Amino acid sequence: MTKPHPTAIRNTDLPPNFRQIRLELARESGHPEGAAGIAYVFLAPLNADNKIDAELWKRHREACRVARQRPGEPDELGHLVERPGGAWAFKYDVAGDTPDEVGYHFGDEQFVAGEYVSIREDGAMHTFRVVGVHRL
């Protein structure tokens, strides 16, 4: 079965506080230096405190996309979604049963280069470093 390709969205159609955010795996067991190739790149609107702007997300949720990057694998494409209770997650299989990768307290995190965030993947929590936050 072929995965549908997302509809193109022009950067100029989005509010100016949309950012491209890159997260790379921080140091952990098995990766003592971290791993730049284990990464997430996603688009999200940020407020003045560099936190995810939930109101803008609601109006532009289709634009809030993620690419999950792993060495030797094609990027897995999905969306940033808000879950019940205000939690944020990356969802790759909107119509299926692939588990979401949940950001730990993403709603409270500041997405600023040098900060750290945690993501639950396959039942295990991993720490990622924010290495880039760029205007579109």
Secondary structure, DSSP 8 states (H G I E B T S, - for coil): ----------GGGS-TTEEEEEEEE-SBTTBTT-EEEEEEEEEEEB-TTSSB-HHHHHHSGGG-EEEEE-TTS--EEEEEEE-GGG-EEEES-TTS----EEEETGGG----TT-EEEEEETTEEEEEEEEEEEE-
